[in-house]
Amino acid sequence: MAELCVGSVLVTGASRGLGLGFVQHFLKMPNPPQWIFATCRDPNGQRAQDLQNLASKHPNLVIIALEVDNPASIKAAAAKVGEHLGGSGLNLLINSAGMVKPKMLEAETLEDMTETYTTNTVGPLLMGQAFLPLLKKAAQGSPGSGLSCSKAAIVNMSSIGGSIASSFGWELMQVTSYRCSKAALNMLSKCQSLAYKEHGILCVALHPGWVQTDLGSSAGHVPPVTVDDSVQGMLKVLSSLSEKDTGAFLDWEGNTIPW
């Protein structure tokens, strides 16, 4: 399998979990991206310590403050990324930031639903809008026709929990607001794939597996998949995607997940 080769990548929610895992894997590649933009709420905070340590060793890693539920913060981050890139575009946007409130259906509130939807669904929408000019620029600057993650792509971290056809994990965790937000994210991914295809941008929703992260462990069970295995699997999947896959909902092993 060909190694995923990108000139520039941006990962949201990069201070921990899958986001941090992506950053670590990109840095370890034999041919790492020229620019890795790692975003988190508080780049100078204690929770971003691992990122700070990596940035001190790797000049191609840039940490940027970004709150996915804040449109002004997203716009400011896009402007900063544009400055770093100079005249070139952004090849890969990975919307990894997400949240869950582990609750039973009867305990869900307006606030839970709104906050979860804003972070998990509206955030990736606004990110796609704000970074569209840079993604377009990358697509225009890449040789050849067709779509690929090396050219220009938006990758949305979804979940099998958002699959209406599957009731995966219901007995363990109902997390209705999370499930609804991911089902909506799947539709957003499909809409982005339709709208951005003409600009040469591939869009896909990925289920990373049930992963050993703070979010994955929130129901009190130890998930079966490590961050390392999940990210490695997803990068392999991303390296193989082409025009026929845009708008798809796939898991970390490349299997199609039912909507």
Order of alpha helices (4+ residues) and beta strands (2+ residues): beta-alpha-beta-alpha-beta-alpha-beta-alpha-alpha-beta-alpha-beta-alpha-beta
